[in-house]
């Protein structure tokens, strides 16, 4: 029983790493898209703020999946 508890971090390491990479790729992708739209004059500052806050909320919700394992 104690051996299993010692191995738990190693078992969930890959799952946690995948979620972190998903959050990073998603956040950078949205930020680059909004930045590109802002460079051509389509996105406003408010759109960038909403996109940033929205990405942060979605990343937090995605990261809570780790707690359900």
C-alpha positions in Angstrom: 0.0 0.0 0.0 2.8 2.5 0.9 4.7 1.6 -2.3 1.7 2.6 -4.4 1.5 5.9 -2.6 5.2 6.5 -3.4 4.6 5.8 -7.1 1.5 8.0 -7.5 3.5 11.1 -8.5 5.3 9.2 -11.2 2.0 7.7 -12.5 0.3 11.1 -12.8 3.4 12.9 -14.1 2.6 12.4 -17.8 -1.1 13.4 -17.3 -0.1 16.6 -15.5 2.5 17.5 -18.1 0.0 17.0 -20.9 -2.5 19.4 -19.3 0.2 22.0 -18.7 1.3 21.8 -22.3 -2.3 22.1 -23.5 -2.7 25.2 -21.4 0.5 26.8 -22.7 -0.2 26.1 -26.4 -3.8 27.3 -26.1 -2.9 30.5 -24.3 0.0 31.3 -26.7 -2.2 30.5 -29.7 -5.0 32.8 -28.6 -2.6 35.6 -27.7 -0.8 35.4 -31.0 -4.1 35.4 -32.9 -5.4 38.5 -31.0 -2.0 40.2 -31.5 -2.2 39.5 -35.2 -5.7 40.8 -35.4 -4.6 43.9 -33.4 -1.7 44.5 -35.8 -4.0 44.7 -38.8 -6.5 46.9 -36.9 -9.3 44.4 -36.4 -9.0 43.7 -32.6 -9.3 46.4 -30.0 -7.7 46.6 -26.6 -10.9 45.4 -25.0 -11.0 42.3 -27.2 -7.4 41.6 -26.1 -8.3 42.0 -22.5 -11.3 39.7 -22.8 -9.3 37.2 -24.7 -6.5 37.2 -22.0 -9.0 36.8 -19.2 -10.9 34.2 -21.1 -7.8 32.1 -21.7 -6.8 32.4 -18.1 -10.2 31.1 -16.9 -10.2 28.3 -19.4 -6.6 27.3 -18.4 -7.7 27.2 -14.8 -10.7 25.1 -15.6 -8.6 22.7 -17.7 -6.0 22.4 -14.9 -8.7 21.4 -12.4 -9.0 18.1 -14.3 -5.8 17.1 -12.4 -7.7 17.2 -9.1 -10.3 14.7 -10.4 -7.7 11.9 -10.9 
